[in-house]
């Protein structure tokens, strides 16, 4: 039975986020909040860049591939609820 791509994305995305959060707590805890964010974001973007590498190597324009990824990221962020205290 084929795997649903969105179910896969949700399940594996949660796993990757958990691992990244754990690693950041272990290795970046002594850094400022901004430095922690920068390190975690850098690791995340490197992962995304590695995934986007294949279509670019097959000839897709990097700007096009990045724009598709940016639209998907924006869609995910628009689904978030504002943080209230």
N, C-alpha and C positions, 0 to 999 in steps of 0.2 A: 504494500500500500504506500503510495507516495506521501511524502511529508509536506504539510502545508507550509509554504515559505514564511508566512506571517507568524505561525506558531513557532517555527524554528527560530525566527528572528527574536521573538519575545523570550523564549527559553534560553537561548544562547546569549542574548544580550544581557539578561539578568545574571547569568553565570560570569560573563566577562566583567560586568560592573562590580560584582561582589569580589572577584579576584583583584581587580584594580583598586577598589576601596581598601581591601585588606593590606595589599602591598604598600599603598600610600601611607596607611597608618603605621606600618612597620618601619618604613624607610624614610618617610618625609615628615614625620611627626615633629621633629625639632625645627623645621623650617616655618617661616611665616605662612599665614593662610594664603596669601597671594602666590608664594612660591610653591605651596602644596598644589594649588589649583593649576598653576603653570605646568608642573611636572605631570599631573594626572591628565591634563588636556593634551600635552605633548605626546604622552603614551597612547592616548585614544586616537589622536590624529595620525600617528605613525601606523597604527593598526588599520585605520581607514585607507590611508595611502597605499598600504600593501595590498589591500583588497582591490583598489582601483587601478593598480599597476597593470593587471592583465588586459583590461580593455584598452588602455593607453598603448600598451605594447602591440596590440592588434591593430592599432591605427586610429582609435578614437581620439578626438581632440581633448587634451587635458582640461581645457576650460569647459567643454560640454559635460565631461564626466564629473567635474567638480560642481557644476551647476545642478546636475541631477542630485548629487549627494546633498548639496545645500538645501534644495527644495524639500528633500525627505527629512532633513534635520529640522528645518523650520516647521514642517507639519508636526513632527513629534513634540517640539517645544510649544506649539500653540495648544496642544492638548493638556498642558500642565495647568494646574490651578495655582493662582497667586498664593504665596506664603503669607499668612496672617498670624500675628502674635496675640 
